Amino acid sequence: MSVSEFGGSTILARAGAGPLAPPDAVSPAGVEALELAVATDLGAVADEWRRFEKEADGTVFQTWGWHAAWQRHIGGPAGVVPAIVTGRRNGRLLFLMALAVEPGRIVRRLVWHASGVCDYNAPLLAPEFARAVGKDRFPALFARVRDALRRSGLRFDAVVLEKMPETLGAQPNPFMALATTLNPSGAYLTRLGRDWDSFYLEKRSSATRRRDRTKRKRLGDIGEVRYVVPAGTDEIVSSMTTLIEQKSRAFARMGVPNLFARPGYREFFLDYATGDETRAIAHVSRLDVGDCRAALNFALMFRGRYYHVLASYDGGEVAKFGPGAAHLHELMRHAIEHGCTEFDFTIGDEPYKRDWSDTELALRDHRSAATAIGFAAALPGRAAARAKRIVKQTPFLWKMAVALRTALARLRGHGKPAAIAAPAAEDE
């Protein structure tokens, strides 16, 4: 049967009857008996979502605060409708899928909610999910999810689920049971040591450490080098504003679309960095050299992992002496001192990430059609993603693409950048 709560934007779809089998012996019929619910209002599931994210397998990009800020500043104004699907077994929450329906002139897409600012898109899974719903049974479960969305009144033509990691915590990502292709970009992380000095000694050669010391000394010749973590709201906003300005100029120089020119993106990051609930997860810092804000970053710290999301550095005199690298050292030190065991460079194939990391994360995409219109629209998207991956994962082709992009930016009159920055959460 199906029951709808009109006005509360919560729709419950239930199928099957009778007790379920133990988690390690759920039958296909048991999967059919899982209770599904769909919410189109994030507030309707806020409390349960917050509780679940503390125990579930997932990443910081699946936390309620991240999605609430995105919907407030970006999704809501753009007409995106949340489609938050929860699944229960005997009242116990097994999963939460933060999905959404994006409007379009012709094609409406079912996507991960807040996908554009999430480096990793995935469900939140109870620790026993893999035992309760095996890989072979997940396609049937996801078919039920799609049906529940339609019964709730949500209409979509294509399913486009991107940037999905292959594992979540200690269990496989069940979406890998669907037909997937590799995302154009990879992601990278490194396991941190017990202290910065021993970790740094292990990771960098003696020649590299010597160059680092020389550059740090040259920075010191320009002005006092200070690692700063702004505390008050005004200080955080000031630092974030500098980061956004530096990155915006760098994007122009590289010929990359400016993330912060998109409606709501600037407000989203500022809100998250200063929000009463989220500022405990956000980490904003900078490396000052004299009066110059030489390097800045926005990161997330969640359940022992440091997520390096945004970084920039000034393009003036200090740029010659690696302020970004010096700042990265301080970030890793900070992560270790605050109990993090992993430093996640997130999505993007920049060489410095490969140099530091010991783990490469493959990200996968799923595209499928829900209507005839969706089928026609899915083919170009799949082909474009495949071509982009070939270019990005072939060093010669990627180098040529970057050079061409930069040359076109110069022709448009951007000239020499005032700042250079690492790519943002969305690896362009």
C-alpha positions as CSV (number, residue, x, y, z in Angstrom):
1,M,0.0,0.0,0.0
2,S,1.0,3.6,-0.2
3,V,0.2,6.5,2.1
4,S,0.9,10.2,1.5
5,E,1.2,13.0,4.1
6,F,0.0,16.0,2.0
7,G,1.6,19.3,3.1
8,G,4.3,17.5,5.1
9,S,5.9,16.4,1.8
10,T,6.4,12.9,3.2
11,I,5.3,9.8,1.2
12,L,5.4,6.3,2.6
13,A,5.4,3.3,0.3
14,R,5.2,-0.2,1.8
15,A,5.2,-3.6,0.2
16,G,5.2,-7.1,1.6
17,A,4.3,-8.4,5.0
18,G,5.5,-10.6,7.8
19,P,8.8,-10.7,9.8
20,L,12.1,-10.3,8.0
21,A,14.9,-12.8,8.1
22,P,18.1,-12.0,10.1
23,P,20.4,-9.5,8.5
24,D,22.7,-12.2,7.1
25,A,19.9,-14.2,5.6
26,V,17.5,-11.7,3.9
27,S,15.8,-13.3,1.0
28,P,14.7,-11.5,-2.2
29,A,11.1,-11.5,-0.7
30,G,12.6,-9.9,2.4
31,V,14.0,-7.1,0.3
32,E,10.5,-6.5,-1.1
33,A,9.3,-6.2,2.5
34,L,11.6,-3.4,3.4
35,E,9.7,-0.2,4.3
36,L,10.5,2.7,2.0
37,A,9.7,6.4,2.6
38,V,10.3,9.4,0.4
39,A,10.6,13.0,1.8
40,T,10.7,16.1,-0.4
41,D,11.3,18.4,2.5
42,L,14.7,18.1,4.2
43,G,13.3,19.4,7.5
44,A,11.0,16.4,7.7
45,V,13.9,14.0,8.1
46,A,16.4,16.3,9.8
47,D,16.5,14.8,13.2
48,E,16.7,11.2,12.0
49,W,19.3,12.1,9.4
50,R,21.5,13.8,12.0
51,R,21.3,10.7,14.2
52,F,22.0,8.3,11.4
53,E,25.0,10.1,10.0
54,K,26.8,9.5,13.3
55,E,26.8,5.8,13.0
56,A,26.2,5.1,9.2
57,D,28.9,4.4,6.7
58,G,29.3,7.4,4.4
59,T,31.3,10.5,4.0
60,V,31.0,14.1,5.2
61,F,29.3,14.9,1.9
62,Q,26.3,12.9,3.1
63,T,25.7,14.9,6.3
64,W,22.5,16.8,6.8
65,G,24.1,20.2,7.3
66,W,25.9,20.0,4.0
67,H,22.7,19.3,2.1
68,A,20.5,21.7,4.1
69,A,22.9,24.6,3.2
70,W,23.0,23.6,-0.5
71,Q,19.2,23.4,-0.7
72,R,18.9,26.7,1.0
73,H,21.3,28.6,-1.3
74,I,21.5,26.6,-4.6
75,G,19.0,23.8,-4.9
76,G,15.8,25.6,-3.8
77,P,16.3,28.8,-5.9
78,A,17.1,26.5,-8.9
79,G,13.9,24.5,-8.5
80,V,15.6,21.3,-7.5
81,V,13.2,19.0,-5.6
82,P,14.8,16.8,-2.8
83,A,13.9,13.1,-3.0
84,I,15.2,11.7,0.3
85,V,14.6,8.0,0.4
86,T,14.9,6.0,3.6
87,G,14.6,2.2,4.0
88,R,13.8,0.3,7.2
89,R,13.8,-3.2,8.4
90,N,11.6,-3.9,11.5
91,G,11.8,-0.2,12.3
92,R,15.6,-0.1,12.1
93,L,16.9,2.4,9.5
94,L,19.1,0.6,7.0
95,F,19.8,3.3,4.5
96,L,19.3,7.0,3.5
97,M,19.6,8.0,-0.1
98,A,19.8,11.8,-0.6
99,L,18.5,12.1,-4.2
100,A,16.9,14.9,-6.0
101,V,15.0,15.7,-9.2
102,E,16.5,18.5,-11.4
103,P,14.2,20.4,-13.7
104,G,15.1,20.8,-17.3
105,R,13.6,22.3,-20.5
106,I,13.1,18.8,-21.9
107,V,14.7,16.2,-19.6
108,R,14.2,15.9,-15.8
109,R,17.0,14.1,-14.1
110,L,17.1,12.0,-11.0
111,V,20.5,12.9,-9.4
112,W,22.3,12.8,-6.1
113,H,21.1,15.8,-4.0
114,A,23.8,18.5,-3.9
115,S,25.9,16.5,-6.4
116,G,27.7,19.6,-7.7
117,V,29.4,20.3,-4.4
118,C,29.8,16.7,-3.3
119,D,33.2,15.2,-4.2
120,Y,31.7,11.8,-3.3
121,N,28.1,10.9,-3.9
122,A,26.7,7.9,-2.0
123,P,24.0,6.7,0.3
124,L,24.3,6.5,4.1
125,L,24.3,2.8,5.1
126,A,23.7,1.1,8.4
127,P,26.7,-1.1,9.3
128,E,24.6,-4.2,8.7
129,F,23.4,-3.1,5.3
130,A,25.7,-5.3,3.2
131,R,24.5,-8.4,5.1
132,A,20.8,-7.3,4.9
133,V,20.8,-6.4,1.2
134,G,23.4,-8.3,-0.8
135,K,24.9,-7.1,-4.0
136,D,22.7,-9.3,-6.2
137,R,19.5,-7.9,-4.5
138,F,20.3,-4.3,-4.8
139,P,19.1,-3.7,-8.4
140,A,15.7,-5.0,-7.3
141,L,15.8,-2.6,-4.3
142,F,16.7,0.3,-6.4
143,A,13.9,-0.5,-8.8
144,R,11.6,-0.3,-5.8
145,V,13.1,3.1,-4.9
146,R,12.4,4.4,-8.4
147,D,8.8,3.2,-8.2
148,A,8.4,4.8,-4.8
149,L,9.6,8.1,-6.2
150,R,7.1,7.9,-9.1
151,R,4.3,7.1,-6.7
152,S,5.2,10.1,-4.6
153,G,4.5,12.3,-7.7
154,L,8.2,12.9,-8.7
155,R,8.7,12.6,-12.4
156,F,12.1,12.1,-14.1
157,D,13.3,11.0,-17.5
158,A,16.9,10.0,-16.8
159,V,18.9,8.7,-13.8
160,V,22.3,10.3,-13.6
161,L,24.3,9.3,-10.5
162,E,27.9,10.5,-10.6
163,K,31.1,10.5,-8.5
164,M,30.3,7.3,-6.5
165,P,33.1,5.7,-4.5
166,E,33.3,1.9,-4.7
167,T,33.3,1.4,-1.0
168,L,31.7,3.1,2.0
169,G,33.4,2.4,5.3
170,A,34.0,-1.3,5.5
171,Q,31.3,-2.3,3.1
172,P,30.9,-2.1,-0.7
173,N,28.8,0.6,-2.2
174,P,25.7,-1.2,-3.3
175,F,25.3,1.1,-6.3
176,M,28.2,-0.7,-7.8
177,A,25.7,-3.5,-8.5
178,L,24.2,-1.2,-11.2
179,A,25.7,-0.7,-14.6
180,T,28.5,1.9,-14.0
181,T,31.4,3.5,-15.9
182,L,34.4,5.2,-14.5
183,N,34.1,8.9,-13.7
184,P,36.6,11.1,-15.7
185,S,38.4,11.9,-12.5
186,G,39.9,9.9,-9.7
187,A,40.4,10.8,-6.0
188,Y,43.3,10.4,-3.6
189,L,44.0,10.0,0.1
190,T,46.9,9.2,2.4
191,R,47.0,7.6,5.8
192,L,48.5,9.9,8.3
193,G,51.1,8.9,10.9
194,R,51.1,9.4,14.7
195,D,53.0,12.6,14.4
196,W,53.9,15.1,11.7
197,D,57.7,14.8,11.8
198,S,57.8,11.0,11.3
199,F,55.0,11.2,8.6
200,Y,56.9,13.9,6.7
201,L,60.2,12.0,7.0
202,E,58.6,8.9,5.6
203,K,56.7,10.7,2.7
204,R,59.4,13.1,1.4
205,S,62.9,12.4,0.2
206,S,65.9,14.2,1.7
207,A,66.3,16.3,-1.5
208,T,62.6,17.3,-1.3
209,R,62.9,18.2,2.4
210,R,65.9,20.3,1.6
211,R,64.1,22.2,-1.1
212,D,61.1,22.7,1.3
213,R,63.4,24.2,3.9
214,T,65.0,26.5,1.4
215,K,61.6,27.8,0.1
216,R,60.3,28.2,3.7
217,K,63.4,30.3,4.5
218,R,62.8,32.5,1.4
219,L,59.2,33.0,2.5
220,G,60.6,34.1,5.8
221,D,62.8,36.6,4.2
222,I,59.7,38.3,2.7
223,G,57.9,38.4,6.1
224,E,57.0,36.5,9.2
225,V,55.4,33.1,8.2
226,R,52.3,32.4,10.3
227,Y,49.7,29.6,10.2
228,V,46.4,31.1,11.1
229,V,43.1,29.5,11.9
230,P,40.5,32.3,12.1
231,A,38.1,31.9,15.0
232,G,35.4,34.6,14.9
233,T,32.7,34.8,12.2
234,D,34.1,38.0,10.8
235,E,37.6,36.5,10.5
236,I,36.3,33.4,8.8
237,V,34.3,35.4,6.3
238,S,37.3,37.6,5.6
239,S,39.5,34.6,4.9
240,M,36.9,32.9,2.8
241,T,36.4,36.0,0.8
242,T,40.1,36.2,0.0
243,L,40.1,32.5,-1.0
244,I,37.1,33.0,-3.3
245,E,38.7,36.1,-4.9
246,Q,42.0,34.2,-5.5
247,K,40.3,31.2,-7.0
248,S,38.0,33.3,-9.2
249,R,41.0,35.0,-10.7
250,A,42.7,31.6,-11.1
251,F,39.7,30.1,-12.8
252,A,39.7,32.9,-15.3
253,R,43.4,32.4,-16.0
254,M,43.0,28.7,-16.6
255,G,39.9,29.1,-18.7
256,V,37.8,27.1,-16.2
257,P,34.2,28.2,-15.5
258,N,34.1,30.1,-12.2
259,L,32.5,28.0,-9.5
260,F,31.7,31.1,-7.5
261,A,30.0,32.9,-10.4
262,R,27.2,30.3,-10.2
263,P,24.1,31.4,-8.3
264,G,24.3,30.6,-4.6
265,Y,27.7,29.0,-4.5
266,R,29.5,31.8,-2.7
267,E,26.7,32.0,-0.2
268,F,26.7,28.2,0.3
269,F,30.4,28.0,1.3
270,L,30.2,31.1,3.5
271,D,27.1,29.8,5.2
272,Y,28.7,26.4,5.9
273,A,31.9,27.8,7.1
274,T,30.2,30.1,9.7
275,G,27.0,28.2,10.5
276,D,26.3,27.3,14.2
277,E,26.0,23.6,13.4
278,T,28.5,23.3,10.6
279,R,31.4,25.4,11.6
280,A,32.6,22.6,13.9
281,I,33.1,20.5,10.8
282,A,34.5,23.2,8.5
283,H,38.1,24.1,8.8
284,V,39.3,27.4,7.3
285,S,42.9,28.4,7.6
286,R,45.6,30.4,5.9
287,L,49.3,30.9,5.7
288,D,50.3,34.5,6.1
289,V,53.7,35.8,5.0
290,G,54.0,39.3,6.5
291,D,50.9,41.2,5.5
292,C,50.2,38.8,2.6
293,R,47.6,36.1,2.8
294,A,49.8,33.7,0.9
295,A,47.7,30.6,0.9
296,L,44.2,29.7,2.1
297,N,42.0,26.6,2.4
298,F,38.5,25.4,3.1
299,A,38.3,21.8,4.4
300,L,36.0,19.4,6.3
301,M,36.9,17.3,9.3
302,F,34.6,14.4,9.9
303,R,35.0,11.1,11.8
304,G,38.8,11.0,11.6
305,R,39.2,12.1,8.0
306,Y,40.4,15.5,6.8
307,Y,38.8,16.4,3.5
308,H,40.9,19.0,1.5
309,V,38.2,20.7,-0.6
310,L,39.3,24.2,-1.7
311,A,42.7,25.7,-1.7
312,S,44.3,28.8,-3.2
313,Y,47.5,30.9,-3.0
314,D,48.5,34.4,-3.8
315,G,50.1,34.9,-7.2
316,G,52.5,37.8,-6.2
317,E,56.1,37.6,-5.0
318,V,55.4,34.8,-2.6
319,A,54.2,32.5,-5.3
320,K,57.8,31.8,-6.4
321,F,58.5,30.0,-3.1
322,G,55.7,27.5,-2.8
323,P,53.3,29.0,-0.2
324,G,50.7,26.4,-1.2
325,A,53.1,23.5,-0.4
326,A,54.1,25.1,2.9
327,H,50.4,25.6,3.8
328,L,49.7,21.9,2.9
329,H,52.3,20.8,5.4
330,E,50.6,22.8,8.1
331,L,47.2,21.3,7.2
332,M,48.6,17.8,7.5
333,R,50.1,18.7,10.9
334,H,46.8,20.2,12.0
335,A,44.9,17.0,10.9
336,I,47.3,14.7,12.8
337,E,47.2,16.9,15.9
338,H,43.4,16.8,15.9
339,G,43.1,13.1,15.7
340,C,42.6,12.5,11.9
341,T,44.0,9.3,10.6
342,E,43.4,10.0,6.9
343,F,44.0,13.0,4.7
344,D,41.6,13.0,1.8
345,F,42.7,15.1,-1.2
346,T,39.2,14.4,-2.7
347,I,38.4,14.4,-6.5
348,G,41.0,15.6,-9.0
349,D,44.1,14.2,-10.6
350,E,46.6,17.0,-9.8
351,P,50.2,15.6,-9.6
352,Y,50.8,16.8,-6.0
353,K,47.9,14.6,-4.9
354,R,49.5,11.5,-6.4
355,D,52.8,12.5,-4.8
356,W,51.4,12.4,-1.3
357,S,48.8,9.8,-1.5
358,D,49.0,6.0,-0.9
359,T,45.5,5.2,-2.1
360,E,43.7,6.1,-5.3
361,L,39.9,6.0,-5.2
362,A,38.0,5.1,-8.4
363,L,34.8,6.9,-8.7
364,R,32.0,5.6,-10.9
365,D,28.9,6.9,-12.6
366,H,25.5,5.4,-13.4
367,R,23.3,6.6,-16.2
368,S,20.0,5.0,-17.2
369,A,16.8,6.1,-18.9
370,A,13.4,6.3,-17.2
371,T,11.5,7.4,-20.3
372,A,12.0,7.5,-24.1
373,I,13.1,11.1,-23.9
374,G,15.6,10.1,-21.2
375,F,17.0,7.3,-23.3
376,A,17.8,9.8,-26.1
377,A,19.4,12.2,-23.7
378,A,21.5,9.6,-21.9
379,L,23.5,8.6,-24.9
380,P,25.4,11.9,-25.5
381,G,26.1,12.2,-21.7
382,R,27.6,8.8,-21.5
383,A,29.8,9.4,-24.6
384,A,30.9,12.8,-23.4
385,A,31.9,11.3,-20.0
386,R,33.9,8.5,-21.6
387,A,35.7,11.0,-23.9
388,K,36.5,13.3,-21.0
389,R,38.0,10.4,-19.0
390,I,40.2,9.3,-21.9
391,V,41.6,12.9,-22.2
392,K,42.1,13.4,-18.4
393,Q,43.7,10.0,-17.8
394,T,46.1,10.3,-20.8
395,P,48.9,12.7,-19.7
396,F,49.8,13.9,-23.1
397,L,46.2,14.6,-24.1
398,W,45.4,16.3,-20.8
399,K,48.5,18.5,-21.0
400,M,47.4,19.6,-24.5
401,A,43.9,20.2,-23.3
402,V,45.1,22.4,-20.4
403,A,47.4,24.3,-22.7
404,L,44.6,25.0,-25.2
405,R,42.3,26.0,-22.4
406,T,44.8,28.5,-21.0
407,A,45.6,29.9,-24.4
408,L,41.9,30.5,-25.1
409,A,41.6,32.3,-21.7
410,R,44.5,34.6,-22.7
411,L,42.9,35.4,-26.0
412,R,39.8,36.4,-24.0
413,G,42.0,39.0,-22.3
414,H,42.5,37.5,-18.8
415,G,46.3,37.8,-19.1
416,K,48.6,36.9,-16.2
417,P,46.7,35.7,-13.1
418,A,46.8,37.6,-9.9
419,A,46.4,34.3,-8.1
420,I,46.7,30.6,-8.9
421,A,44.7,27.9,-7.2
422,A,44.1,24.2,-7.1
423,P,40.9,23.0,-8.8
424,A,37.8,23.2,-6.6
425,A,35.4,20.6,-5.4
426,E,34.3,20.1,-8.9
427,D,37.3,19.0,-10.9
428,E,36.8,20.8,-14.2
